[in-house]
Amino acid sequence: MTTEEKMSRYAQLSFPVEAELGRCEKSVREILSLSPGSILTLPQPVGSKMTLYAGGASFCSGDMMRLGGVMAVRITGFESRKRSQ
C-alpha cells in the first residue's frame, strides 16, 4: 500500500478539536461562591494567541477572534514535530 493510499484510508477519521481560552487561579472560597450567572474573567483579551489540540495533542496555534456572533480561531501556524527514528 502506498503512502497516498494509507493517508486516504485515514483521511475520513475525526478527532475532537479543542481550543483553550485561558486559565485563571481562584481560591476555594471564590470557587464555592460561583453560581449560575457568575462571570469568570480570563486574562487573555480577544485576539490572543491560543493553542489548538486534536485528539489531546497540540497541532497548531491561532488567534482568538469574533466572527459574527460567535468566537472563532484564525489559524496562524502549525507545530512541527520531529519524527523519532
The first five atom37 places (N, CA, C, CB, O) and aatype in JSON, in Angstrom:
{
  "aatype": [12, 16, 16, 6, 6, 11, 12, 15, 1, 18, 0, 5, 10, 15, 13, 14, 19, 6, 0, 6, 10, 7, 1, 4, 6, 11, 15, 19, 1, 6, 9, 10, 15, 10, 15, 14, 7, 15, 9, 10, 16, 10, 14, 5, 14, 19, 7, 15, 11, 12, 16, 10, 18, 0, 7, 7, 0, 15, 13, 4, 15, 7, 3, 12, 12, 1, 10, 7, 7, 19, 12, 0, 19, 1, 9, 16, 7, 13, 6, 15, 1, 11, 1, 15, 5],
  "atom_mask": [
    [1, 1, 1, 1, 1],
    [1, 1, 1, 1, 1],
    [1, 1, 1, 1, 1],
    [1, 1, 1, 1, 1],
    [1, 1, 1, 1, 1],
    [1, 1, 1, 1, 1],
    [1, 1, 1, 1, 1],
    [1, 1, 1, 1, 1],
    [1, 1, 1, 1, 1],
    [1, 1, 1, 1, 1],
    [1, 1, 1, 1, 1],
    [1, 1, 1, 1, 1],
    [1, 1, 1, 1, 1],
    [1, 1, 1, 1, 1],
    [1, 1, 1, 1, 1],
    [1, 1, 1, 1, 1],
    [1, 1, 1, 1, 1],
    [1, 1, 1, 1, 1],
    [1, 1, 1, 1, 1],
    [1, 1, 1, 1, 1],
    [1, 1, 1, 1, 1],
    [1, 1, 1, 0, 1],
    [1, 1, 1, 1, 1],
    [1, 1, 1, 1, 1],
    [1, 1, 1, 1, 1],
    [1, 1, 1, 1, 1],
    [1, 1, 1, 1, 1],
    [1, 1, 1, 1, 1],
    [1, 1, 1, 1, 1],
    [1, 1, 1, 1, 1],
    [1, 1, 1, 1, 1],
    [1, 1, 1, 1, 1],
    [1, 1, 1, 1, 1],
    [1, 1, 1, 1, 1],
    [1, 1, 1, 1, 1],
    [1, 1, 1, 1, 1],
    [1, 1, 1, 0, 1],
    [1, 1, 1, 1, 1],
    [1, 1, 1, 1, 1],
    [1, 1, 1, 1, 1],
    [1, 1, 1, 1, 1],
    [1, 1, 1, 1, 1],
    [1, 1, 1, 1, 1],
    [1, 1, 1, 1, 1],
    [1, 1, 1, 1, 1],
    [1, 1, 1, 1, 1],
    [1, 1, 1, 0, 1],
    [1, 1, 1, 1, 1],
    [1, 1, 1, 1, 1],
    [1, 1, 1, 1, 1],
    [1, 1, 1, 1, 1],
    [1, 1, 1, 1, 1],
    [1, 1, 1, 1, 1],
    [1, 1, 1, 1, 1],
    [1, 1, 1, 0, 1],
    [1, 1, 1, 0, 1],
    [1, 1, 1, 1, 1],
    [1, 1, 1, 1, 1],
    [1, 1, 1, 1, 1],
    [1, 1, 1, 1, 1],
    [1, 1, 1, 1, 1],
    [1, 1, 1, 0, 1],
    [1, 1, 1, 1, 1],
    [1, 1, 1, 1, 1],
    [1, 1, 1, 1, 1],
    [1, 1, 1, 1, 1],
    [1, 1, 1, 1, 1],
    [1, 1, 1, 0, 1],
    [1, 1, 1, 0, 1],
    [1, 1, 1, 1, 1],
    [1, 1, 1, 1, 1],
    [1, 1, 1, 1, 1],
    [1, 1, 1, 1, 1],
    [1, 1, 1, 1, 1],
    [1, 1, 1, 1, 1],
    [1, 1, 1, 1, 1],
    [1, 1, 1, 0, 1],
    [1, 1, 1, 1, 1],
    [1, 1, 1, 1, 1],
    [1, 1, 1, 1, 1],
    [1, 1, 1, 1, 1],
    [1, 1, 1, 1, 1],
    [1, 1, 1, 1, 1],
    [1, 1, 1, 1, 1],
    [1, 1, 1, 1, 1]
  ],
  "atom_positions": [
    [[0.85, -1.18, 0.0], [0.0, 0.0, 0.0], [0.9, 1.24, 0.0], [-0.97, 0.0, 1.23], [1.83, 1.35, 0.8]],
    [[0.6, 2.18, -0.9], [1.4, 3.39, -0.99], [1.06, 4.34, 0.15], [1.19, 4.09, -2.35], [0.03, 4.19, 0.82]],
    [[1.92, 5.32, 0.37], [1.67, 6.32, 1.4], [0.37, 7.07, 1.12], [2.84, 7.32, 1.49], [-0.4, 7.35, 2.03]],
    [[0.14, 7.39, -0.15], [-1.1, 8.09, -0.53], [-2.33, 7.25, -0.2], [-1.09, 8.43, -2.03], [-3.33, 7.78, 0.29]],
    [[-2.26, 5.97, -0.46], [-3.38, 5.07, -0.14], [-3.6, 5.0, 1.38], [-3.12, 3.67, -0.71], [-4.74, 4.97, 1.84]],
    [[-2.51, 4.95, 2.13], [-2.63, 4.93, 3.59], [-3.27, 6.21, 4.1], [-1.25, 4.73, 4.23], [-4.15, 6.16, 4.96]],
    [[-2.83, 7.35, 3.57], [-3.39, 8.64, 4.0], [-4.87, 8.72, 3.65], [-2.62, 9.81, 3.36], [-5.67, 9.19, 4.46]],
    [[-5.24, 8.26, 2.46], [-6.63, 8.29, 2.03], [-7.5, 7.44, 2.95], [-6.75, 7.8, 0.59], [-8.64, 7.78, 3.25]],
    [[-6.95, 6.34, 3.38], [-7.68, 5.42, 4.26], [-8.03, 6.08, 5.6], [-6.84, 4.15, 4.51], [-9.11, 5.85, 6.14]],
    [[-7.13, 6.9, 6.11], [-7.34, 7.54, 7.42], [-7.93, 8.94, 7.33], [-6.04, 7.6, 8.17], [-8.28, 9.52, 8.36]],
    [[-8.04, 9.5, 6.16], [-8.49, 10.88, 5.99], [-9.91, 11.11, 6.5], [-8.42, 11.26, 4.54], [-10.25, 12.25, 6.84]],
    [[-10.73, 10.09, 6.57], [-12.11, 10.26, 7.0], [-12.3, 10.15, 8.51], [-12.97, 9.23, 6.32], [-13.4, 10.36, 9.02]],
    [[-11.23, 9.82, 9.23], [-11.32, 9.76, 10.7], [-11.56, 11.15, 11.26], [-10.04, 9.14, 11.32], [-11.13, 12.14, 10.67]],
    [[-12.26, 11.23, 12.38], [-12.46, 12.54, 13.0], [-11.89, 12.52, 14.42], [-13.96, 12.91, 13.02], [-11.88, 11.49, 15.09]],
    [[-11.43, 13.67, 14.84], [-10.88, 13.86, 16.17], [-11.53, 15.09, 16.78], [-9.32, 14.0, 16.13], [-11.85, 16.04, 16.07]],
    [[-11.74, 15.09, 18.09], [-12.22, 16.31, 18.71], [-11.14, 17.38, 18.64], [-12.65, 16.06, 20.18], [-9.97, 17.11, 18.93]],
    [[-11.5, 18.59, 18.27], [-10.57, 19.71, 18.23], [-10.95, 20.65, 19.36], [-10.6, 20.45, 16.83], [-12.1, 21.06, 19.48]],
    [[-9.96, 20.97, 20.2], [-10.21, 21.82, 21.36], [-9.33, 23.06, 21.28], [-9.94, 21.05, 22.66], [-8.18, 23.0, 20.84]],
    [[-9.88, 24.18, 21.72], [-9.13, 25.43, 21.81], [-9.26, 25.93, 23.25], [-9.67, 26.51, 20.78], [-10.36, 26.16, 23.74]],
    [[-8.14, 26.08, 23.9], [-8.16, 26.53, 25.29], [-8.19, 28.05, 25.33], [-6.93, 25.99, 26.07], [-7.29, 28.72, 24.83]],
    [[-9.25, 28.58, 25.95], [-9.41, 30.03, 26.02], [-8.45, 30.67, 27.0], [-10.82, 30.37, 26.4], [-7.96, 31.77, 26.75]],
    [[-8.18, 30.02, 28.09], [-7.27, 30.59, 29.08], [-7.44, 29.91, 30.42], [0.0, 0.0, 0.0], [-8.31, 29.05, 30.6]],
    [[-6.59, 30.29, 31.35], [-6.62, 29.72, 32.7], [-6.52, 30.85, 33.7], [-5.48, 28.69, 32.9], [-5.92, 31.89, 33.45]],
    [[-7.12, 30.61, 34.84], [-7.01, 31.56, 35.93], [-6.96, 30.77, 37.23], [-8.19, 32.58, 35.93], [-7.29, 29.58, 37.27]],
    [[-6.56, 31.43, 38.28], [-6.48, 30.78, 39.58], [-7.46, 31.45, 40.53], [-5.03, 30.84, 40.14], [-7.52, 32.68, 40.61]],
    [[-8.23, 30.64, 41.24], [-9.23, 31.13, 42.19], [-9.06, 30.38, 43.51], [-10.67, 30.95, 41.64], [-8.64, 29.23, 43.53]],
    [[-9.39, 31.04, 44.58], [-9.35, 30.39, 45.89], [-10.55, 29.45, 46.01], [-9.35, 31.45, 47.04], [-11.52, 29.56, 45.26]],
    [[-10.47, 28.54, 46.95], [-11.6, 27.63, 47.19], [-12.84, 28.44, 47.52], [-11.27, 26.63, 48.34], [-13.93, 28.11, 47.05]],
    [[-12.7, 29.49, 48.32], [-13.83, 30.35, 48.67], [-14.48, 30.93, 47.42], [-13.38, 31.48, 49.61], [-15.71, 30.94, 47.3]],
    [[-13.65, 31.43, 46.48], [-14.19, 32.0, 45.24], [-14.89, 30.94, 44.4], [-13.07, 32.65, 44.42], [-15.95, 31.21, 43.82]],
    [[-14.31, 29.75, 44.32], [-14.93, 28.67, 43.54], [-16.26, 28.26, 44.14], [-13.99, 27.46, 43.47], [-17.23, 28.05, 43.42]],
    [[-16.31, 28.15, 45.48], [-17.56, 27.75, 46.14], [-18.65, 28.82, 46.02], [-17.3, 27.46, 47.6], [-19.83, 28.52, 46.14]],
    [[-18.24, 30.06, 45.78], [-19.24, 31.13, 45.66], [-19.79, 31.27, 44.24], [-18.63, 32.45, 46.1], [-20.68, 32.09, 44.01]],
    [[-19.27, 30.5, 43.28], [-19.78, 30.58, 41.91], [-21.2, 30.04, 41.84], [-18.87, 29.8, 40.95], [-21.55, 29.08, 42.52]],
    [[-22.0, 30.66, 41.01], [-23.38, 30.22, 40.81], [-23.79, 30.56, 39.38], [-24.35, 30.9, 41.85], [-23.07, 31.28, 38.69]],
    [[-24.94, 30.04, 38.93], [-25.38, 30.41, 37.58], [-25.44, 31.93, 37.43], [-26.77, 29.78, 37.27], [-26.01, 32.62, 38.28]],
    [[-24.86, 32.43, 36.37], [-24.8, 33.87, 36.14], [-23.49, 34.5, 36.57], [0.0, 0.0, 0.0], [-23.2, 35.64, 36.21]],
    [[-22.67, 33.76, 37.34], [-21.36, 34.28, 37.73], [-20.52, 34.47, 36.47], [-20.64, 33.33, 38.73], [-20.67, 33.73, 35.5]],
    [[-19.65, 35.46, 36.5], [-18.76, 35.72, 35.38], [-17.34, 35.43, 35.82], [-18.9, 37.18, 34.86], [-16.87, 35.97, 36.82]],
    [[-16.67, 34.59, 35.07], [-15.29, 34.23, 35.33], [-14.44, 34.94, 34.28], [-15.08, 32.67, 35.3], [-14.51, 34.59, 33.1]],
    [[-13.65, 35.9, 34.69], [-12.82, 36.64, 33.74], [-11.5, 35.92, 33.53], [-12.57, 38.09, 34.22], [-10.95, 35.31, 34.44]],
    [[-11.02, 36.0, 32.31], [-9.75, 35.39, 31.93], [-8.79, 36.51, 31.54], [-9.94, 34.36, 30.76], [-9.21, 37.55, 31.05]],
    [[-7.49, 36.3, 31.76], [-6.53, 37.37, 31.5], [-6.28, 37.65, 30.02], [-5.26, 37.04, 32.15], [-5.72, 38.7, 29.69]],
    [[-6.66, 36.75, 29.12], [-6.37, 36.92, 27.71], [-7.44, 37.76, 27.02], [-6.26, 35.56, 27.02], [-8.63, 37.46, 27.14]],
    [[-7.03, 38.81, 26.31], [-8.02, 39.6, 25.56], [-8.41, 38.89, 24.26], [-7.46, 41.0, 25.25], [-7.7, 38.0, 23.8]],
    [[-9.54, 39.3, 23.69], [-9.92, 38.79, 22.36], [-8.78, 39.12, 21.41], [-11.29, 39.41, 21.86], [-8.25, 40.23, 21.44]],
    [[-8.4, 38.19, 20.58], [-7.27, 38.38, 19.68], [-6.01, 37.71, 20.18], [0.0, 0.0, 0.0], [-4.99, 37.72, 19.49]],
    [[-6.06, 37.13, 21.37], [-4.89, 36.47, 21.95], [-4.51, 35.21, 21.18], [-5.14, 36.12, 23.41], [-5.35, 34.59, 20.53]],
    [[-3.24, 34.86, 21.28], [-2.77, 33.6, 20.71], [-3.31, 32.45, 21.55], [-1.21, 33.55, 20.65], [-3.43, 32.57, 22.76]],
    [[-3.64, 31.35, 20.91], [-4.1, 30.17, 21.62], [-3.61, 28.93, 20.89], [-5.64, 30.17, 21.74], [-3.27, 28.97, 19.71]],
    [[-3.58, 27.83, 21.62], [-3.15, 26.55, 21.06], [-4.36, 25.68, 20.8], [-2.14, 25.83, 22.0], [-5.28, 25.64, 21.62]],
    [[-4.37, 24.99, 19.68], [-5.45, 24.06, 19.36], [-4.93, 22.64, 19.51], [-6.0, 24.31, 17.93], [-3.77, 22.35, 19.23]],
    [[-5.82, 21.77, 19.96], [-5.49, 20.38, 20.22], [-6.43, 19.49, 19.41], [-5.58, 20.05, 21.73], [-7.63, 19.77, 19.32]],
    [[-5.9, 18.42, 18.84], [-6.71, 17.41, 18.15], [-6.38, 16.07, 18.8], [-6.43, 17.38, 16.59], [-5.23, 15.65, 18.82]],
    [[-7.39, 15.42, 19.32], [-7.17, 14.16, 20.0], [-6.27, 14.31, 21.21], [0.0, 0.0, 0.0], [-5.58, 13.35, 21.58]],
    [[-6.25, 15.49, 21.83], [-5.45, 15.73, 23.02], [-4.03, 16.18, 22.75], [0.0, 0.0, 0.0], [-3.3, 16.5, 23.7]],
    [[-3.6, 16.22, 21.5], [-2.24, 16.64, 21.15], [-2.27, 18.01, 20.47], [-1.55, 15.59, 20.24], [-3.09, 18.24, 19.58]],
    [[-1.38, 18.92, 20.88], [-1.34, 20.23, 20.24], [-0.86, 20.07, 18.8], [-0.41, 21.21, 21.02], [0.05, 19.3, 18.51]],
    [[-1.5, 20.82, 17.91], [-1.11, 20.7, 16.5], [-0.99, 22.03, 15.78], [-2.1, 19.85, 15.77], [-0.35, 22.1, 14.73]],
    [[-1.58, 23.09, 16.32], [-1.42, 24.39, 15.67], [-1.73, 25.51, 16.65], [-2.34, 24.5, 14.43], [-2.21, 25.27, 17.77]],
    [[-1.45, 26.73, 16.21], [-1.76, 27.9, 17.02], [-2.63, 28.83, 16.21], [-0.46, 28.62, 17.5], [-2.7, 28.74, 14.98]],
    [[-3.3, 29.73, 16.91], [-4.18, 30.66, 16.21], [-4.5, 31.85, 17.07], [0.0, 0.0, 0.0], [-4.1, 31.94, 18.23]],
    [[-5.24, 32.77, 16.49], [-5.68, 33.99, 17.18], [-7.17, 33.88, 17.47], [-5.37, 35.25, 16.34], [-7.96, 33.55, 16.58]],
    [[-7.54, 34.17, 18.71], [-8.95, 34.19, 19.08], [-9.58, 35.43, 18.44], [-9.13, 34.19, 20.65], [-8.98, 36.51, 18.44]],
    [[-10.78, 35.27, 17.91], [-11.47, 36.39, 17.27], [-12.97, 36.19, 17.34], [-11.02, 36.55, 15.8], [-13.45, 35.11, 17.7]],
    [[-13.7, 37.21, 17.01], [-15.15, 37.11, 16.9], [-15.5, 37.06, 15.42], [-15.88, 38.31, 17.61], [-14.94, 37.8, 14.61]],
    [[-16.42, 36.16, 15.08], [-16.88, 36.03, 13.7], [-18.4, 36.05, 13.77], [-16.33, 34.72, 13.0], [-19.02, 35.07, 14.19]],
    [[-18.98, 37.15, 13.36], [-20.42, 37.3, 13.56], [-20.69, 37.35, 15.05], [0.0, 0.0, 0.0], [-20.09, 38.16, 15.76]],
    [[-21.56, 36.5, 15.54], [-21.88, 36.47, 16.95], [-21.21, 35.35, 17.71], [0.0, 0.0, 0.0], [-21.6, 35.06, 18.84]],
    [[-20.2, 34.69, 17.11], [-19.56, 33.56, 17.78], [-18.06, 33.78, 17.88], [-19.85, 32.25, 17.01], [-17.48, 34.6, 17.17]],
    [[-17.43, 33.03, 18.79], [-15.98, 33.05, 18.91], [-15.4, 32.11, 17.85], [-15.52, 32.63, 20.35], [-16.01, 31.09, 17.52]],
    [[-14.24, 32.45, 17.34], [-13.58, 31.65, 16.31], [-12.07, 31.71, 16.53], [-13.96, 32.15, 14.87], [-11.58, 32.5, 17.33]],
    [[-11.35, 30.87, 15.81], [-9.89, 30.87, 15.88], [-9.35, 30.95, 14.47], [-9.36, 29.6, 16.62], [-9.68, 30.12, 13.61]],
    [[-8.5, 31.95, 14.22], [-7.82, 32.06, 12.93], [-6.49, 31.33, 13.06], [-7.6, 33.59, 12.5], [-5.65, 31.7, 13.89]],
    [[-6.28, 30.3, 12.25], [-5.06, 29.5, 12.29], [-3.88, 30.35, 11.83], [-5.2, 28.22, 11.42], [-3.93, 30.95, 10.75]],
    [[-2.82, 30.4, 12.64], [-1.64, 31.19, 12.29], [-0.4, 30.34, 12.05], [-1.35, 32.18, 13.39], [0.57, 30.83, 11.47]],
    [[-0.42, 29.08, 12.47], [0.75, 28.25, 12.24], [0.52, 26.83, 12.74], [0.0, 0.0, 0.0], [-0.34, 26.58, 13.57]],
    [[1.32, 25.92, 12.21], [1.23, 24.53, 12.62], [2.51, 24.14, 13.34], [1.0, 23.61, 11.4], [3.59, 24.64, 13.04]],
    [[2.36, 23.25, 14.29], [3.52, 22.77, 15.05], [4.32, 21.81, 14.19], [3.07, 22.09, 16.37], [3.76, 20.98, 13.48]],
    [[5.61, 21.93, 14.26], [6.46, 20.96, 13.56], [6.97, 19.97, 14.6], [7.65, 21.67, 12.81], [7.54, 20.35, 15.62]],
    [[6.76, 18.73, 14.31], [7.2, 17.67, 15.21], [8.21, 16.82, 14.48], [6.0, 16.8, 15.72], [7.98, 16.38, 13.35]],
    [[9.32, 16.59, 15.12], [10.33, 15.72, 14.54], [9.94, 14.28, 14.81], [11.74, 16.03, 15.09], [9.62, 13.92, 15.95]],
    [[9.99, 13.47, 13.79], [9.68, 12.06, 13.96], [10.88, 11.35, 14.56], [9.29, 11.42, 12.61], [12.02, 11.6, 14.17]],
    [[10.61, 10.47, 15.49], [11.7, 9.69, 16.07], [12.04, 8.56, 15.11], [11.33, 9.14, 17.48], [11.15, 7.94, 14.51]],
    [[13.29, 8.31, 14.97], [13.76, 7.28, 14.03], [13.69, 5.91, 14.62], [15.17, 7.57, 13.58], [14.05, 4.93, 13.96]]
  ]
}
